[in-house]
Amino acid sequence: MNFLWKGRRFLIAGILPTFDGSSDDIIDKESKTYKAFLASKPPEETGLERLKQMFTIDEFGSISSELNSVYQAGFLGFLVGAIYGGVTQSRVGYMNFMENNEATAFKSHFDAKKKLQDQFTVNFAKGGFKWGWRVGLFTTSYLGIITCISVYRGKSSIYEYLAAGSITGSLYKMNLGLRGMAAGGIIGGFLGGVGGVTSLLLMKASGTSMEEVRYWQYKWRLDRDENIQLAFKKLTEDETPELFKVHDEKTAEQVSLDSIK
């Protein structure tokens, strides 16, 4: 029952991320995380210095919060693109296999299934790779341009979304020539503007900025990694874990050699 309750809380947290009222996760201007965010931003910093700091690794080997958000978005884009491309391409491969082998005499029913499975797997891998790297590259370049411009300017606005959408759309249609690049830039700029307006309205409604969201996300990830490391450290330092103690108590037997003569 305890497992079911925790599972229900996990599902609710996915729908309502602020369901848990822990003070560590509340986005508050007086929280320690927000004060640490203000302390991490020197007041007198040029755009080039902020941009250089974005690509700098700290003394603990961690990347910046801005670069971490770009990395996560790119990986998520690659994953979504790979799943989409794999599913669509495998379905096409399945239909082609059924059409091309209607009159094929296989050795057995298992042989036909094996060849169909091989065709399905190969097409899934091809489609996943074809769409995965494209969507991943598109997402990384789009978020990367937005982040670089906002870091250089020191604030977020609609301009970086328009610029990122136009540049990314033009580069995506580069193989179609100048007309294709122009069309891709216009469509990308429009979609980027829509995404920018939506993001900025959400940020304004929540009373935060994109810079604060990136920092909070980055700080929560560091806290999570630190808690995991502390848990492993505590586990390794414990010479006799609780699980072993319970096992020994239940299975321990008093062996005496007095009866042996």
KOLZA-896033 format. One record per atom (N, C-alpha, C, O): residue in one letter; x, y, z. Coordinates in steps of 0.001 Angstrom, whole numbers, padded with zeros to 6 digits, always signed. Layout:
! residues N
aXYZ
...
! end
This chain:
! residues 261
m+000823-001210+000000
m+000000+000000+000000
m+000856+001258+000000
m+000513+002266-000618
n+001975+001176+000706
n+002885+002321+000731
n+003445+002606-000656
n+003619+003759-001050
f+003726+001513-001399
f+004240+001685-002762
f+003204+002344-003660
f+003533+003215-004465
l+001917+001913-003514
l+000861+002503-004333
l+000670+003977-004007
l+000428+004789-004900
w+000778+004320-002734
w+000616+005725-002341
w+001734+006573-002911
w+001492+007676-003400
k+002969+006061-002851
k+004087+006804-003422
k+003945+006922-004931
k+004267+007957-005514
g+003455+005842-005568
g+003249+005900-007010
g+002200+006914-007393
g+002336+007604-008403
r+001140+007011-006585
r+000099+008007-006866
r+000636+009411-006689
r+000313+010304-007472
r+001452+009616-005671
r+002053+010937-005465
r+002964+011295-006625
r+003041+012455-007029
f+003657+010286-007163
f+004549+010536-008296
f+003761+010967-009525
f+004168+011886-010235
l+002619+010296-009781
l+001801+010664-010930
l+001202+012051-010759
l+001154+012830-011711
i+000747+012363-009557
i+000190+013692-009303
i+001251+014761-009476
i+000966+015849-009978
a+002480+014457-009063
a+003560+015433-009203
a+003859+015715-010660
a+004284+016820-011001
g+003643+014723-011538
g+003857+014963-012955
g+002842+015914-013541
g+003152+016666-014465
i+001610+015890-013004
i+000563+016792-013491
i+000611+018123-012768
i+000456+019177-013385
l+000823+018080-011469
l+000898+019286-010646
l+002264+019335-009985
l+002421+018832-008872
p+003267+019932-010645
p+004626+019922-010103
p+004755+020600-008758
p+005704+020316-008027
t+003831+021493-008398
t+003937+022218-007129
t+003033+021617-006061
t+002699+022279-005078
f+002640+020363-006256
f+001756+019734-005272
f+002449+019564-003932
f+001834+019746-002881
d+003735+019213-003967
d+004490+019047-002727
d+004918+020415-002234
d+005547+021174-002971
g+004586+020732-001009
g+004864+022057-000465
g+006216+022179+000176
g+006378+022962+001112
s+007200+021430-000292
s+008530+021519+000303
s+009111+022904+000081
s+009008+023459-001013
s+009718+023459+001113
s+010267+024815+001021
s+011449+024887+000075
s+011785+025966-000413
d+012098+023730-000199
d+013245+023738-001097
d+012826+023919-002544
d+013624+024372-003365
d+011575+023569-002875
d+011121+023612-004251
d+010197+024785-004544
d+009738+024926-005677
i+009913+025617-003571
i+009034+026760-003786
i+009819+027892-004445
i+010874+028297-003957
i+009291+028397-005561
i+009949+029493-006265
i+009573+030791-005571
i+008522+031374-005838
d+010431+031227-004691
d+010166+032402-003875
d+011363+033332-003954
d+012509+032885-004000
k+011092+034618-003967
k+012169+035606-004039
k+013036+035610-002786
k+014165+036100-002814
e+012515+035068-001690
e+013273+035033-000443
e+013934+033677-000196
e+014544+033470+000853
s+013818+032755-001150
s+014402+031433-000954
s+015915+031485-001102
s+016473+032420-001678
k+016569+030448-000563
k+018024+030382-000651
k+018483+030249-002097
k+019519+030792-002481
t+017705+029524-002894
t+018084+029337-004295
t+018077+030653-005050
t+018976+030923-005846
y+017054+031480-004801
y+016988+032764-005500
y+018104+033697-005047
y+018679+034417-005864
k+018414+033693-003755
k+019512+034527-003273
k+020848+034053-003837
k+021723+034863-004140
a+020999+032732-003976
a+022215+032209-004598
a+022280+032592-006070
a+023363+032812-006612
f+021113+032671-006719
f+021067+033104-008114
f+021530+034547-008253
f+022289+034870-009167
l+021084+035410-007360
l+021515+036807-007398
l+022998+036937-007092
l+023687+037770-007681
a+023491+036113-006170
a+024912+036178-005815
a+025804+035659-006927
a+026968+036049-007019
s+025270+034778-007780
s+026082+034207-008858
s+026207+035151-010048
s+026977+034876-010968
k+025471+036253-010051
k+025504+037205-011153
k+026161+038503-010696
k+025516+039323-010042
p+027429+038700-011029
p+028084+039967-010668
p+027344+041139-011282
p+026861+041033-012409
p+027239+042266-010567
p+026450+043393-011074
p+027053+044051-012305
p+026318+044481-013193
e+028370+044137-012374
e+029027+044808-013495
e+029736+043767-014354
e+030888+043410-014107
e+029023+043292-015361
e+029544+042271-016249
e+029132+042616-017671
e+027968+042929-017921
t+030072+042561-018601
t+029760+042849-019994
t+029122+041626-020643
t+029133+040527-020088
g+028561+041847-021840
g+027931+040744-022549
g+028912+039651-022927
g+028589+038467-022833
l+030111+040038-023356
l+031123+039046-023717
l+031574+038248-022501
l+031828+037048-022610
e+031677+038889-021358
e+032066+038180-020138
e+030998+037172-019730
e+031320+036060-019311
r+029731+037554-019851
r+028653+036614-019537
r+028644+035455-020523
r+028418+034308-020139
l+028889+035757-021799
l+028907+034705-022814
l+030081+033756-022600
l+029948+032547-022788
k+031224+034299-022209
k+032383+033463-021914
k+032131+032604-020685
k+032526+031439-020643
q+031478+033176-019690
q+031166+032427-018475
q+030209+031278-018757
q+030241+030256-018071
m+029364+031441-019756
m+028407+030398-020111
m+029110+029130-020575
m+028638+028027-020297
f+030235+029270-021281
f+030965+028114-021809
f+032141+027719-020920
f+033043+027013-021370
t+032141+028161-019679
t+033219+027846-018744
t+032777+026741-017792
t+031647+026747-017303
i+033671+025799-017536
i+033417+024716-016584
i+033968+025124-015226
i+035100+025598-015124
d+033165+024938-014184
d+033590+025367-012852
d+034607+024394-012255
d+035010+023422-012892
e+035013+024682-011012
e+036052+023867-010375
e+035597+022454-010053
e+036427+021583-009791
f+034276+022210-010069
f+033761+020872-009797
f+033511+020075-011078
f+033004+018954-011027
g+033866+020655-012223
g+033675+019965-013491
g+032270+020042-014035
g+031905+019245-014899
s+031462+020984-013554
s+030078+021124-013995
s+029961+022261-015000
s+030652+023275-014894
i+029079+022079-015973
i+028838+023123-016959
i+027875+024151-016383
i+027283+023933-015326
s+027724+025268-017080
s+026859+026341-016597
s+025397+025941-016707
s+025053+024993-017413
s+024540+026670-016003
s+023110+026378-016040
s+022533+026621-017427
s+021641+025890-017859
e+023027+027634-018131
e+022532+027921-019481
e+022889+026794-020446
e+022052+026341-021228
l+024139+026351-020379
l+024577+025277-021268
l+023901+023960-020909
l+023653+023126-021779
n+023610+023778-019647
n+022915+022567-019222
n+021495+022513-019783
n+021025+021442-020165
s+020810+023655-019836
s+019458+023686-020395
s+019472+023399-021890
s+018576+022727-022401
v+020489+023906-022601
v+020614+023624-024034
v+020879+022140-024260
v+020303+021534-025163
y+021741+021561-023449
y+022059+020135-023569
y+020822+019274-023327
y+020571+018326-024070
q+020055+019599-022296
q+018865+018817-021996
q+017827+018937-023106
q+017188+017949-023469
a+017655+020144-023646
a+016691+020335-024727
a+017120+019578-025975
a+016286+018975-026650
g+018416+019603-026291
g+018908+018875-027450
g+018740+017377-027306
g+018352+016701-028259
f+019027+016852-026127
f+018867+015413-025900
f+017402+015006-025980
f+017072+013965-026548
l+016521+015831-025408
l+015094+015533-025475
l+014597+015587-026916
l+013794+014752-027329
g+015078+016576-027686
g+014707+016650-029088
g+015171+015437-029870
g+014430+014911-030701
f+016397+014985-029610
f+016906+013784-030271
f+016067+012562-029913
f+015763+011740-030778
l+015695+012444-028654
l+014911+011296-028209
l+013526+011287-028849
l+013068+010249-029327
v+012861+012440-028859
v+011529+012524-029464
v+011603+012268-030966
v+010773+011543-031515
g+012599+012862-031633
g+012762+012643-033063
g+013069+011199-033398
g+012560+010671-034387
a+013896+010550-032586
a+014239+009148-032833
a+013022+008247-032677
a+012822+007329-033472
i+012211+008503-031662
i+011008+007688-031467
i+010025+007903-032610
i+009466+006946-033145
y+009816+009163-032981
y+008886+009460-034079
y+009363+008847-035389
y+008594+008184-036085
g+010630+009068-035725
g+011160+008528-036969
g+011177+007018-036981
g+010886+006407-038009
g+011514+006396-035849
g+011535+004940-035793
g+010158+004334-035973
g+010006+003342-036686
v+009150+004917-035334
v+007792+004381-035435
v+007247+004536-036851
v+006695+003586-037406
t+007397+005720-037439
t+006868+005945-038785
t+007594+005100-039828
t+006956+004516-040705
q+008923+005029-039740
q+009686+004272-040719
q+009454+002770-040576
q+009410+002059-041581
s+009307+002281-039368
s+009048+000853-039179
s+007667+000470-039703
s+007483-000637-040209
r+006705+001366-039586
r+005377+001090-040138
r+005434+001006-041656
r+004800+000139-042258
v+006197+001908-042278
v+006373+001850-043732
v+007070+000557-044132
v+006682-000079-045112
g+008093+000163-043383
g+008786-001083-043674
g+007884-002298-043528
g+007990-003252-044299
y+006994-002263-042538
y+006054-003372-042355
y+005103-003488-043542
y+004863-004586-044043
m+004560-002353-043992
m+003643-002374-045127
m+004351-002835-046395
m+003792-003612-047168
n+005576-002364-046616
n+006330-002786-047800
n+006637-004278-047763
n+006572-004950-048792
f+006966-004794-046599
f+007267-006221-046477
f+006035-007062-046798
f+006137-008077-047486
m+004885-006646-046307
m+003660-007400-046572
m+003278-007345-048044
m+002785-008330-048594
e+003502-006189-048694
e+003158-006069-050108
e+004131-006823-051002
e+003722-007417-052000
n+005402-006807-050659
n+006410-007433-051516
n+006537-008935-051308
n+007192-009609-052103
n+005933-009467-050271
n+006090-010894-049977
n+004748-011620-049879
n+004608-012597-049143
e+003763-011123-050635
e+002469-011794-050616
e+002552-013197-051210
e+001886-014117-050736
a+003376-013357-052254
a+003493-014665-052917
a+004798-015368-052585
a+005140-016361-053227
t+005529-014877-051603
t+006811-015485-051242
t+006576-016742-050415
t+005788-016749-049469
a+007284-017807-050798
a+007179-019080-050074
a+008307-019156-049049
a+009462-019382-049410
f+007982-018972-047800
f+008972-019050-046733
f+009131-020502-046283
f+008259-021340-046511
k+010254-020772-045646
k+010523-022126-045168
k+009527-022539-044095
k+009085-023686-044038
s+009190-021589-043257
s+008247-021873-042180
s+007623-020566-041715
s+007998-019480-042158
h+006672-020702-040822
h+006024-019521-040249
h+007006-018704-039414
h+006942-017475-039396
f+007909-019389-038728
f+008902-018691-037906
f+009916-017951-038768
f+010405-016890-038383
d+010231-018508-039933
d+011163-017833-040844
d+010569-016525-041357
d+011277-015524-041467
a+009278-016525-041670
a+008612-015301-042120
a+008590-014255-041007
a+008809-013071-041262
k+008326-014692-039773
k+008323-013757-038649
k+009706-013178-038394
k+009851-011997-038075
k+010727-014029-038540
k+012094-013570-038310
k+012492-012503-039321
k+013078-011485-038953
k+012179-012729-040588
k+012528-011745-041612
k+011722-010460-041445
k+012233-009367-041686
l+010468-010593-041034
l+009661-009400-040774
l+010225-008615-039598
l+010275-007386-039638
q+010650-009316-038554
q+011237-008648-037393
q+012542-007956-037755
q+012813-006848-037293
d+013359-008618-038590
d+014610-007999-039034
d+014335-006727-039832
d+014993-005705-039636
q+013350-006801-040737
q+012994-005627-041533
q+012456-004505-040649
q+012767-003333-040861
f+011660-004869-039673
f+011094-003890-038742
f+012198-003209-037940
f+012183-001989-037774
t+013158-003992-037442
t+014240-003437-036623
t+015136-002515-037434
t+015507-001437-036971
v+015486-002942-038654
v+016359-002128-039504
v+015688-000805-039851
v+016328+000245-039799
n+014413-000843-040203
n+013705+000393-040545
n+013528+001296-039332
n+013578+002519-039459
f+013323+000708-038161
f+013212+001523-036950
f+014525+002245-036673
f+014523+003425-036324
a+015648+001543-036826
a+016951+002167-036589
a+017224+003268-037613
a+017712+004340-037255
k+016914+003008-038876
k+017138+004020-039915
k+016278+005257-039679
k+016774+006382-039732
g+014990+005048-039420
g+014108+006182-039174
g+014466+006937-037913
g+014386+008165-037874
g+014864+006203-036869
g+015260+006864-035629
g+016487+007730-035800
g+016547+008844-035280
f+017477+007215-036535
f+018687+008007-036761
f+018404+009197-037679
f+018915+010295-037460
k+017585+008965-038708
k+017292+010026-039679
k+016600+011211-039022
k+016964+012360-039271
w+015608+010937-038188
w+014866+012018-037542
w+015501+012476-036239
w+015363+013635-035850
g+016196+011569-035565
g+016768+011909-034271
g+017807+013006-034352
g+017734+013990-033615
w+018788+012842-035254
w+019847+013851-035317
w+019324+015166-035874
w+019825+016231-035513
r+018317+015109-036754
r+017774+016355-037304
r+017016+017153-036245
r+017246+018349-036069
v+016119+016479-035549
v+015356+017184-034511
v+016274+017617-033375
v+016114+018705-032821
g+017244+016758-033026
g+018190+017125-031975
g+019031+018331-032350
g+019236+019230-031535
l+019525+018351-033597
l+020314+019491-034059
l+019466+020752-034153
l+019919+021840-033796
f+018233+020604-034635
f+017338+021756-034734
f+017051+022338-033349
f+017110+023552-033154
t+016741+021469-032396
t+016436+021933-031040
t+017648+022566-030376
t+017539+023604-029724
t+018814+021928-030548
t+020032+022462-029937
t+020391+023824-030510
t+020731+024744-029766
s+020317+023957-031837
s+020655+025241-032453
s+019642+026322-032077
s+020020+027466-031824
y+018367+025967-032040
y+017335+026949-031698
y+017498+027442-030261
y+017537+028647-030013
l+017592+026504-029317
l+017756+026901-027913
l+019126+027517-027673
l+019268+028404-026831
g+020140+027052-028408
g+021474+027617-028233
g+021543+029075-028645
g+022153+029891-027954
i+020917+029407-029774
i+020913+030801-030234
i+020131+031680-029263
i+020566+032780-028921
i+018971+031185-028821
i+018173+031946-027855
i+018965+032213-026583
i+018983+033334-026074
t+019616+031178-026078
t+020356+031313-024823
t+021544+032246-024972
t+021795+033074-024096
c+022281+032121-026077
c+023457+032977-026281
c+023064+034451-026368
c+023717+035312-025778
i+021990+034733-027108
i+021561+036127-027247
i+021061+036680-025913
i+021394+037804-025538
s+020260+035886-025198
s+019733+036365-023914
s+020843+036536-022881
s+020793+037461-022070
v+021849+035651-022902
v+022977+035797-021979
v+023786+037038-022326
v+024219+037762-021430
y+023992+037289-023594
y+024757+038469-024008
y+024030+039756-023629
y+024653+040713-023169
r+022704+039779-023823
r+021929+040972-023510
r+021615+041093-022025
r+021289+042178-021543
g+021712+039981-021297
g+021421+040008-019874
g+019949+039959-019541
g+019579+040189-018390
k+019104+039672-020495
k+017665+039576-020270
k+017036+038823-021433
k+017663+038624-022474
s+015796+038409-021242
s+015063+037676-022269
s+013998+038573-022885
s+013339+039346-022191
s+013842+038455-024205
s+012830+039223-024919
s+012409+038439-026152
s+012898+037334-026388
i+011510+039004-026932
i+010999+038335-028119
i+012018+038323-029250
i+011892+037525-030179
y+013027+039190-029192
y+013968+039322-030305
y+014789+038058-030516
y+014974+037628-031655
e+015285+037456-029438
e+016104+036258-029616
e+015294+035080-030141
e+015836+034223-030840
y+014010+035024-029818
y+013169+033958-030350
y+012957+034132-031851
y+013007+033162-032608
l+012720+035366-032274
l+012571+035632-033706
l+013860+035335-034459
l+013836+034707-035517
a+014987+035789-033911
a+016277+035557-034568
a+016611+034075-034616
a+017057+033573-035648
a+016400+033370-033511
a+016714+031942-033470
a+015836+031152-034429
a+016325+030256-035117
g+014545+031471-034483
g+013660+030782-035409
g+014031+031032-036855
g+014011+030108-037668
s+014369+032273-037191
s+014739+032599-038571
s+016042+031923-038977
s+016128+031334-040054
i+017058+032007-038119
i+018356+031409-038446
i+018257+029894-038539
i+018773+029291-039479
t+017599+029282-037573
t+017481+027825-037577
t+016653+027339-038752
t+017009+026346-039387
g+015547+028024-039057
g+014739+027642-040210
g+015490+027777-041515
g+015338+026934-042399
s+016299+028819-041659
s+017095+029000-042876
s+018149+027907-043013
s+018343+027363-044101
l+018829+027585-041921
l+019849+026537-041972
l+019235+025171-042236
l+019855+024335-042893
y+018044+024932-041743
y+017388+023643-041930
y+017020+023418-043394
y+016992+022277-043855
k+016737+024495-044129
k+016367+024394-045542
k+017507+024830-046459
k+017270+025257-047589
m+018725+024725-045982
m+019867+025163-046770
m+020027+024352-048052
m+020476+024887-049066
n+019668+023074-048025
n+019838+022221-049205
n+018883+022568-050332
n+019048+022065-051444
l+017886+023414-050082
l+016922+023807-051114
l+017284+025116-051796
l+016514+025611-052619
g+018428+025684-051477
g+018859+026916-052116
g+018374+028156-051385
g+017863+028086-050267
l+018551+029307-052056
l+018198+030579-051429
l+016697+030707-051184
l+016271+031223-050150
r+015899+030234-052141
r+014449+030314-051946
r+014007+029456-050763
r+013186+029872-049945
g+014562+028268-050694
g+014227+027403-049567
g+014672+027993-048241
g+013959+027894-047242
m+015859+028613-048228
m+016341+029237-046998
m+015459+030415-046599
m+015178+030623-045419
a+015023+031190-047607
a+014153+032330-047305
a+012815+031864-046744
a+012313+032418-045765
a+012237+030830-047381
a+010961+030304-046882
a+011117+029709-045486
a+010276+029918-044611
g+012209+028960-045289
g+012454+028387-043967
g+012678+029450-042911
g+012253+029290-041766
g+013351+030545-043288
g+013572+031629-042339
g+012286+032328-041944
g+012094+032674-040778
i+011399+032539-042920
i+010126+033204-042617
i+009256+032330-041713
i+008713+032791-040709
i+009139+031050-042096
i+008322+030140-041280
i+008940+029952-039892
i+008236+029950-038883
g+010263+029794-039860
g+010935+029630-038574
g+010804+030857-037693
g+010622+030740-036482
g+010897+032047-038302
g+010727+033269-037529
g+009328+033393-036953
g+009150+033825-035814
f+008330+033010-037754
f+006949+033072-037269
f+006731+032100-036115
f+006183+032472-035078
l+007165+030849-036301
l+006997+029858-035235
l+007823+030223-034002
l+007389+030016-032869
g+009019+030769-034237
g+009830+031206-033108
g+009184+032343-032344
g+009262+032400-031117
g+008541+033255-033075
g+007839+034346-032410
g+006669+033856-031582
g+006433+034339-030475
v+005926+032879-032130
v+004806+032304-031371
v+005314+031626-030101
v+004750+031798-029020
g+006397+030844-030253
g+006971+030197-029080
g+007510+031197-028068
g+007384+030995-026860
g+008112+032279-028561
g+008639+033299-027662
g+007554+034021-026894
g+007681+034246-025690
v+006477+034387-027591
v+005364+035066-026916
v+004757+034162-025847
v+004451+034605-024740
t+004587+032884-026198
t+004028+031937-025226
t+004922+031795-023999
t+004444+031830-022865
s+006228+031633-024233
s+007169+031467-023115
s+007218+032706-022230
s+007200+032601-021003
l+007279+033877-022854
l+007365+035112-022078
l+006088+035383-021287
l+006141+035887-020165
l+004941+035046-021877
l+003689+035223-021142
l+003624+034288-019936
l+003162+034679-018864
l+004088+033055-020118
l+004113+032119-018993
l+005074+032590-017907
l+004780+032483-016716
m+006223+033112-018329
m+007184+033619-017350
m+006624+034825-016595
m+006810+034961-015385
k+005941+035690-017329
k+005372+036883-016687
k+004254+036498-015725
k+004123+037085-014650
a+003445+035507-016115
a+002350+035072-015245
a+002872+034417-013970
a+002254+034532-012912
s+004004+033735-014069
s+004578+033074-012891
s+005479+033990-012082
s+005910+033622-010989
g+005775+035183-012601
g+006607+036125-011872
g+008081+035792-011884
g+008815+036211-010989
t+008530+035045-012881
t+009939+034669-012982
t+010474+035053-014351
t+009730+035522-015213
s+011759+034852-014540
s+012403+035067-015832
s+013035+033763-016290
s+013195+032828-015506
m+013390+033710-017569
m+013997+032502-018100
m+015342+032214-017451
m+015712+031053-017273
e+016073+033262-017098
e+017361+033070-016432
e+017174+032404-015072
e+017943+031521-014692
e+016146+032837-014343
e+015879+032238-013037
e+015451+030780-013175
e+015854+029931-012379
v+014636+030494-014184
v+014186+029118-014393
v+015361+028210-014707
v+015439+027096-014187
r+016279+028671-015552
r+017459+027856-015876
r+018288+027603-014628
r+018764+026489-014407
y+018459+028634-013812
y+019288+028472-012616
y+018629+027524-011620
y+019293+026659-011050
w+017317+027686-011411
w+016622+026791-010488
w+016699+025346-010972
w+016939+024435-010180
q+016496+025138-012257
q+016573+023785-012801
q+017965+023202-012604
q+018113+022037-012235
y+018969+024007-012849
y+020355+023571-012685
y+020669+023290-011218
y+021318+022294-010898
k+020208+024170-010328
k+020476+023990-008898
k+019776+022753-008363
k+020352+022030-007550
w+018560+022490-008793
w+017854+021291-008353
w+018569+020031-008827
w+018618+019032-008109
r+019121+020077-010033
r+019859+018910-010531
r+021103+018663-009698
r+021425+017517-009384
l+021810+019739-009335
l+022993+019583-008489
l+022622+019028-007114
l+023316+018159-006585
d+021533+019526-006538
d+021088+019018-005240
d+020705+017541-005323
d+020996+016764-004414
r+020055+017167-006412
r+019688+015759-006582
r+020926+014877-006683
r+021003+013833-006035
d+021902+015299-007501
d+023139+014525-007627
d+023879+014432-006295
d+024447+013392-005961
e+023867+015529-005540
e+024538+015519-004241
e+023852+014568-003267
e+024522+013864-002510
n+022528+014543-003281
n+021802+013620-002402
n+022057+012167-002776
n+022166+011302-001907
i+022152+011905-004079
i+022449+010535-004519
i+023845+010118-004075
i+024041+008994-003615
q+024814+011019-004211
q+026172+010706-003780
q+026250+010485-002271
q+026957+009589-001811
l+025530+011292-001504
l+025523+011108-000052
l+024884+009778+000338
l+025330+009119+001277
a+023835+009389-000388
a+023185+008111-000090
a+024120+006939-000374
a+024193+005993+000410
f+024836+007004-001501
f+025789+005944-001822
f+026941+005928-000822
f+027419+004862-000432
k+027382+007109-000413
k+028473+007180+000554
k+028060+006579+001892
k+028830+005853+002520
k+026846+006886+002321
k+026348+006330+003577
k+026207+004824+003486
k+026461+004105+004453
l+025797+004346+002304
l+025633+002910+002122
l+026966+002181+002161
l+027069+001096+002732
t+027994+002780+001550
t+029311+002137+001536
t+030000+002208+002892
t+030767+001313+003245
e+029731+003272+003658
e+030355+003395+004974
e+029734+002462+006007
e+030371+002111+007000
d+028507+002070+005771
d+027845+001165+006703
d+028383-000245+006489
d+028128-000860+005454
e+029116-000750+007457
e+029730-002065+007312
e+028679-003173+007248
e+028847-004149+006516
t+027621-003027+007996
t+026560-004028+008003
t+025235-003341+007686
t+024584-002827+008595
p+024819-003320+006408
p+023555-002669+006051
p+022374-003291+006780
p+022439-004436+007227
e+021306-002534+006895
e+020120-002982+007620
e+019532-004246+007010
e+019022-005109+007725
l+019604-004353+005682
l+019065-005538+005022
l+019817-006791+005451
l+019209-007837+005682
f+021156-006684+005559
f+021952-007830+005988
f+021669-008181+007451
f+021657-009354+007825
k+021442-007150+008274
k+021149-007402+009682
k+019855-008196+009839
k+019802-009157+010607
v+018812-007794+009112
v+017541-008509+009178
v+017702-009936+008683
v+017136-010869+009252
h+018483-010098+007614
h+018715-011438+007072
h+019428-012323+008086
h+019069-013487+008267
d+020444-011764+008749
d+021192-012550+009736
d+020328-012917+010936
d+020463-014010+011486
e+019441-012012+011344
e+018582-012297+012484
e+017589-013417+012183
e+017267-014225+013055
k+017107-013457+010941
k+016103-014456+010592
k+016712-015813+010257
k+016063-016842+010445
t+017927-015829+009771
t+018528-017087+009319
t+019622-017593+010237
t+020187-018660+009996
a+019938-016825+011310
a+021034-017247+012190
a+020657-018517+012941
a+019544-018658+013448
e+021580-019402+012997
e+021383-020659+013720
e+022566-020884+014658
e+023715-020630+014298
q+022275-021357+015844
q+023316-021645+016822
q+023875-023032+016537
q+023212-024046+016754
v+025102-023052+016051
v+025753-024316+015721
v+026697-024680+016851
v+027612-023921+017169
s+026488-025801+017439
s+027314-026257+018558
s+028061-027522+018161
s+027528-028380+017457
l+029296-027622+018619
l+030125-028787+018347
l+030180-029743+019530
l+030970-030687+019534
d+029330-029495+020550
d+029358-030351+021735
d+028895-031770+021430
d+029357-032729+022048
s+027979-031895+020470
s+027459-033230+020163
s+028420-034071+019344
s+028229-035277+019191
i+029450-033431+018820
i+030414-034158+017998
i+031476-034751+018900
i+032126-034031+019657
k+031649-036012+018827
k+032631-036701+019670
k+033708-037327+018789
k+034635-037957+019301
! end
